Amino acid sequence: MKTIAIFFLNVIQNTLGMTLGWLFRPKTKQHSYKVLSDVEKVKYLEKRRQYKGYKKQWLYYRCREEGLLETYYKLFKTEVEGQDAGTKFSFGKYQGEFVEDIFESDKEYINWLSQQKWLAQYLDESDMIHELLHLEDENKNEF
């Protein structure tokens, strides 16, 4: 009988502890990410990206999901104002990289791309690749 009484007292004590415990719990900043300013959120996400070892594109897509692109562009401007930085790949292993940079570092990839029929659906990249190859051919013919 004594063990049954102890069991029921423990059940009551645990039930009261769980029920009333949330009332007397110290208030912590729950959801503290939500109270950050947009600039602080983007900086936090960049630190997280670096810590986790994610690619740079992760930050862009995460900011786009959360509606922070304007702040992202203010903090991480990639283009100098007044200058056209060029065309970036929107597909493939060099997605987000400038076509001109890849042309200098991996000409085999550019040559392979220029022979692909599906490249025509990516108008900006297609025009830039054909223009670069044409300029290279002209330079070879001059010498």
N, C-alpha and C positions, 0 to 999 in steps of 0.2 A: 504494500500500500504506500509506503514511504517513497519508493522509487517512482510510482505513478505520479505522486504529488510533485516530486522534483521534476519529472518530465514535463508536466503541464506548466509549472512555473517557468521553466526554461523556454517553452513554446511562447508563453505570454510575454516574457521578457524580450525575446527575439522579435516578436511581432510588434511590440511597442517601440523597440529600438529602430526597426526598419520604418515604421510609420512616422514616428516623431523625429527620427534622426535627420531627415532632410530639412526640418525647420531650424535646427540648431547647428547645422553644418556651417563652417566658415564660408563666407561668400568669396568665391574665386571668380576671376574674369573668364567666364565661359564664352566661347566663340569670340575670343579676342581678335581674331583675324578680321572679323566683320566690322570692328570699330576703328580699324586703321584707315588712314587717308589713302587715296588712290596711289600717291607717290610711294608711301610706305608699303602698300601691298605689292607694287611692282618690284621694289627693292627686296622685299621679303622673298618673293618668288624667284628673283635672280639668285639670291643666296641659296635658296633651296635647290635650284637647278645646278649650281656649282657643287654643292655638297653631294647631291645624288649622282652627279656625273652625266646629267642629261645633255643632249645636243642643244645648241643655241636656238633652234627652231621651236623647242618645247616651250620656251618663255613666250614667244610670239603667239603660239596657238593657245596657250593658257590665258594670256592677256585678252585674246580675241574672245574666248569663251566667257570671260568675266566682264567684258565691256571696258577693258582698261587699255585699249589700243592707243588712244590719244595720249595717255600718260606714258605708255611704252615708247611711242615715237618721240616724245619730248625728252625722255631720259636717254634713249639709245638711238640717236640719229645716226644713220649709216651713210647718208648722202650729204655732201656739202651743199649748202644753199646756193642756188644759182647755177649749179652744174648738173648735167645729166650723167648719172653714174653708170648707166648702161642697162642692158637687158639681163635679167636673172632667169635661170632655169626654173620652171614651175613643175618639173617632173624629174624622175630618175635619180641616180646616185649623187648627182651634183645639184639637187634641188636647193634653191636659195642662193646659189653661187652665181657670179657674173659670168656670162658666156665668154667674154674677153679673157678673163683669168684662166678659165678652163682651156681655152684655145692655146694659151701659152704653156700650160702645164701638161695637157693630155690631148695632143693633136690627133692621136689615133681614135679616141672617142668621138671627137668632132667629125672626123672623116667618116667614121661608121655611121654617125647620126645623119650626116648629109645624104647617105644612100638609103635611108629608111623612108618608106612611103608614108607612114603614119605621122611623120614629123610635120606634115602640112597642117595638121589640126592645131599645132602650136605656132601660130603665125609669127609672133614676135621673135621667138627663138629661131624659127626656120629662116626668117629674113636675115637675122643677124649672122647666123652660121654661114649662109650662102654668101653674104657680103664679105665676111672675113676670109672665106676660101677664095673668093674672087680677087680680093686685094692681095692675098698671098701669091696667087697665080700671076698677077700683074707684076709683083715685085720679083718673082723668079725670072720672068721674061725680060725684065730690064737688064739683068746682069748677064 
